[in-house]
Amino acid sequence: MIDTVALDPHRNVPGVRRPGFTHTLHAEWIKFWSVRSTAWSIVALVVLGAGLTVLVCATSADDLADGSAGEAAGSFITWGMTIAQITAIVLGSLVVTGEYGTGMIRATLTATPHRARVLAAKALVLTGTLFVVGTVTAVLGYLGGNWFLEQEGIGLGLGDDGVLRALLGSGLYMAGIGLFAAAVGLLVRHTAAALSIVLALILVLGNMVVLLPGAWGEWATKLMPGNAGGAVATPVSFNPNLLDPWVGFGVFCAELAAVGLIGYLVFRRRDA
């Protein structure tokens, strides 16, 4: 008689525990900070965001003091963030496309087959980092740039209209634009392509659609992702015809959600 217990292939084999979201989040955090591009991108974001804000306030304070520019001082207090968003776009793209370039994505999905969990962990690590760094950078730029404005008697206090919102909004916008770039990266799976698409959409098309005739140009300008989302990051926009800051940011979030959903559906169905 055959001993079925002795032949049981599962006997004395320890169970395999599937990784939970905490384990996936930890793995994504390690991958995010283990590549040099992350540190360099963060440094570039701080230097460009805070440094350029201080520089433009220092060189413009004297001209702004004569009052001919109206409330323009509020447009400069977070000016550097308009350039620093490039580094957020780079970082967001690399979070996704970097793994496709090295082939690491196959190991990631082997370890965690639940693709939605992988994307959620990547998004949380990316947006959390960019929100904190973006907000801190905006505060540093405000403290440094506002010093020059105060010397001319046109400084802005945290309690002034739109200032605190712009500082927190800078962090929100950096997180959003980074996530937008990551969603595009899911679609194209190539770093150069993702960067080209997002940078062209934000920096080129966002400024050129105004050339469309009539109301088409007006509304296209308002609804472009960079224009809609970026308004929340400045106390006073250079373009008074844009949507109100929080309305525009809501539109930007809707556009981000649409691109992110498409990216997820493609990621879910396509081979790694």
Phi, psi and omega in degrees: 000134183280133178279100184292332179292318182294332182267359181295115183292342182265359182289130179064018176262119181296144179293148179263120182272125178288141180293134176272184183294326179298317179294319179295318179297318179296319179296318179292325177297317179296314179297320183298317186265356182271354178256144185293333182299329179295309181297317180295322179294319179296316179298316180297322180298315182293315183295313181291313184296308182281317184297314181290327175298313179298317182297314183289327176291321180295321183275343184252348186303318182296318179289324181289335185293339181284353175081359182291340181265007177066237181267024186297339179303325178292339178283339186262346189291341173231029186301322183298337181292337178293332176271323181297339179298337177299319180291326176294322178295316178299313182296317179297319178296314184293331179304325181261306187290334178300321179289327176290324181293324181267348184085001180298337182300328179293320177293322179299314183284339173288318179289323180228089182295340181286098189292325178297323179294320179297313181294320179297320180293316178300315182297319181294316179296314182295308184291323178298316179295312183292326178295313181294310182294319180297318179293314179298318179297316179297321179294317178298316178296321178296314182297317180287314182289323182293335178300317179292323178293322180294329179296337179259005178078018181237024181295158181245130177271160179300332180278352179292154185304121173087350186289307180297320177300321181292323180292312176290324179296331177297317177295318179297317182291320177299318178295318182292317183288328174295318179292325176299316179295323178295321179296318176296322177300325176298326183283319187259336177057029180215128187300309183299319180294316180297315179297316181298317182295310185290316180296321178294320181293319185278313190264335183256296182297326180300333180260349184259338184294343178297342180284348176296147185290143170061218183294337178301311180294321181297311183284327176298320178297316180296325188266352177299139187307313181295321180288318181292314184280328186289340182298334182288345185264011178218139180298320180227120182284146175294333181250105183288352182269001179284169177294156174303147189311307184284329174295314179298320180293326175296319176297316179300317178297323178294318178295319177298317180297321180295312179294320179296321179295316178298317179299318179296316181297320177293316180298323183290327186263341187266146176294151179286000000 
